[in-house]
Amino acid sequence: MVGDASQTIYSFTGATPDHLLDFRARHPRATVVKLVRDYRSTPQVVHLANGLLSQARGRAADHRLELALQARGPTVTPE
């Protein structure tokens, strides 16, 4: 499953991020991999986003982005 509980945009239809937030409880043997590298944004955008996230509370406070060079292939960070 791929998803971001902070970006569930269909709440107007009654959808909730519960299936993402409860994933570990329902699938305790699953490996969770966070994708934290940003391949599309400029360094300035990533720096600004991390500055805002550093002031966040709750789940958002746990997020940080890494800037990836275009020449690199995708990598994942196991949790």
C-alpha positions as CSV (number, residue, x, y, z in Angstrom):
1,M,0.0,0.0,0.0
2,V,1.2,3.5,-0.8
3,G,-0.2,6.6,0.9
4,D,0.2,9.6,3.0
5,A,-2.3,10.1,5.8
6,S,-1.5,13.8,5.8
7,Q,-2.7,14.2,2.2
8,T,-6.0,12.4,2.1
9,I,-8.0,14.8,-0.1
10,Y,-11.2,12.9,-0.3
11,S,-12.6,13.6,3.1
12,F,-15.5,15.5,1.5
13,T,-16.7,12.0,0.3
14,G,-16.5,10.5,3.8
15,A,-13.1,8.9,3.3
16,T,-10.7,8.9,6.3
17,P,-7.0,8.1,6.6
18,D,-7.7,5.3,9.1
19,H,-6.6,2.5,6.8
20,L,-3.2,4.3,6.6
21,L,-2.9,5.2,10.3
22,D,-4.0,1.7,11.5
23,F,-1.8,-0.2,8.9
24,R,0.8,-1.3,11.4
25,A,-1.8,-2.6,13.9
26,R,-3.6,-4.6,11.1
27,H,-0.3,-5.8,9.5
28,P,2.3,-6.1,12.2
29,R,4.7,-8.2,10.1
30,A,4.7,-5.8,7.2
31,T,7.7,-3.6,6.5
32,V,7.0,0.1,6.4
33,V,9.2,2.1,4.1
34,K,9.2,5.9,4.1
35,L,9.9,7.7,0.8
36,V,11.6,10.9,1.9
37,R,13.6,12.0,-1.1
38,D,12.2,14.8,-3.2
39,Y,13.1,14.4,-6.9
40,R,11.1,17.3,-8.3
41,S,11.6,20.3,-6.1
42,T,14.4,22.9,-6.1
43,P,16.7,23.1,-3.1
44,Q,15.0,26.3,-2.0
45,V,11.5,24.6,-1.9
46,V,12.9,21.6,0.1
47,H,14.6,24.0,2.5
48,L,11.4,26.0,3.0
49,A,9.3,22.9,3.5
50,N,11.7,21.5,6.1
51,G,11.6,24.9,7.9
52,L,7.8,24.8,8.1
53,L,7.8,21.1,9.1
54,S,10.3,21.9,11.9
55,Q,7.6,24.1,13.5
56,A,4.8,21.5,13.0
57,R,3.1,19.6,15.7
58,G,1.5,16.1,15.7
59,R,2.2,13.7,12.8
60,A,3.6,16.4,10.6
61,A,6.5,17.1,13.0
62,D,7.9,13.7,12.2
63,H,8.4,14.5,8.5
64,R,11.5,15.8,6.8
65,L,12.4,15.9,3.1
66,E,15.8,15.1,1.6
67,L,16.8,16.7,-1.7
68,A,17.8,14.0,-4.3
69,L,20.0,14.8,-7.2
70,Q,18.4,14.2,-10.6
71,A,21.2,11.8,-11.6
72,R,20.6,9.4,-8.7
73,G,18.1,6.6,-8.7
74,P,15.3,6.3,-6.2
75,T,16.2,5.0,-2.7
76,V,14.0,4.1,0.3
77,T,14.5,4.5,4.0
78,P,13.3,1.5,6.1
79,E,11.6,2.6,9.3
